[in-house]
Amino acid sequence: MEIKEMVDGKRHQVQYDQNIAGFFHDFNIHTGRPELFAGYITGHCLKDKEVSSGETYGIAADFGCGTGWLSTRLAFDGFEKVYGIDTSPSMINQAMDKTPSYLLKTGRVCYHVEIPLDILGRCDLATAVHLHYHFNTKEKLRDDFFGVLASLISKNGEVIMIGCPSKNIRNTPDHFYSCIHMDDIPEKIACQTLSINDYADQQGYVPISCLPDFRVEDGTQLKVVFSIQDLSGNVRKAYLTDTHWNDDMLESVAREAGLSLIRRQELSWRNHPGSYMAMHFRKL
C-alpha cells in the first residue's frame, strides 16, 4: 500500500505491525527520547508533591502508549494506577513484554486496546506522545483525540501532549525528517525549487528541508523517515505517514473539545534546541 493511499481510519493501526513496533523499541533506546519526555512529564507533575515512600499520586492514562515506556515510568515515579491504551495489538504486545512483571501482576500498569469506561473522568493525568499526527481530519482530531483526552481527566486533571513544533518542521534532529508529496507543494514553492524531481523519491515525496520556507497546510499527509545507526555504521530505517497540524490549529481544536492551553514548552534533544514541544491543557 502506498503512503498516499493510507488515509482511512485504520491508517496508523495498519502501519504499526510487529516489525515497526520492534523498530520503535530500538529507536527509543538509541535516541534516548523516553528519558527526555518522561523526565519532563513526571518532573512537571510531581515537582510540587512531597510523598513519603510507598505513597502514590493517583490515576494516569497513557493514550497511545506504544511500547509502554511512559506507562512504566509513570508507575515507577509513583502513580497509583497507569492505564496504557493503544489500538495496535503489536504495540500492546511489545509493552506487555517490556513492562516489569510485578507491575502487571499487581495491576499498577495495565494495557488496553480500548479505553475502559470506568476511568472516564477519573484520571489526574492523561498523556499523548506523538499521537495527534494519527488523526487525519479536523473532526477526528477534535473528537477522537482531544475529545477523548478531555473525557479521561478529572475536573482538576491535566493533559500533556508531546510532539514537534510546527515552526521547526525543516530543522529536525538527525534521527528523523519529514517529506511532503509533490502534489501538496504550492506551485509558487515548487517553481522556486530547482530540479525538484531530483529530490523526490519513487512515491513522489520530497524532504521538506530541501524546499524554501512555507507554511504546510493543516491536514497534509507527510511521510516521516526514522533512522537508527548502530555502532558498526549500519542504518535501519522506518517510514510512516503522519498528518501535519500547525500549533495554532492544535490549540484551537483543543478548545473546541473543551480543553484550554495553559502552557507550551519547547524541549531540546541533546544539542538540538526546539526539537520537541510539550503542550499542557486543562478543562475549560
BELPE-V467489 format. One record per backbone hydrogen bond with DSSP energy under -1.0 kcal/mol. NH is the residue of the N-H (numbers start at 1). CO is the residue of the C=O. Records with the same first field share a line. If there is no record, write none. Layout:
NH=CO / CO
//
This chain:
5=2
6=3
7=5
11=8
14=10
15=11
16=12
17=15
21=17
22=18
23=19
24=20
25=21
26=22
27=23
28=24
29=25
30=26
31=27
32=28
36=32
37=33
38=34
39=35
40=36
41=37
42=38
43=39
44=40
45=41
46=42
49=46
55=52
57=78
60=81
61=125
62=83
63=127
64=85
65=85
68=65
72=68
73=69
74=70
75=71
76=72
77=73
78=75
79=74
80=58
81=58
82=108
83=60
84=110
85=62
86=112
92=88
93=89
94=90
95=91
96=92
97=93
98=94
99=95
103=100
104=100
105=101
106=102
109=103
110=82
112=84
119=116
120=117
121=151
122=119
123=152
124=59
125=59
126=158
127=61
128=160
130=162
134=131
135=132
141=137
142=138
143=139
144=140
146=141
147=142
149=145
150=146
151=147
152=148
153=149
154=123
157=154
158=124
159=281
160=126
161=279
162=128
163=277
168=165
169=166
176=173
177=225
179=223
180=206
182=204
184=181
185=182
190=186
191=187
193=190
198=195
199=196
201=205
204=201
206=180
208=178
210=207
211=208
219=244
220=217
222=242
223=179
224=240
225=177
226=238
227=175
228=236
230=234
233=230
236=228
238=226
240=224
242=222
243=133
244=220
250=246
251=247
252=248
253=249
254=250
255=251
256=252
257=253
258=255
259=254
260=282
262=280
263=280
265=278
267=276
269=272
272=269
276=267
277=163
278=265
279=161
280=263
281=159
282=260
284=258
//
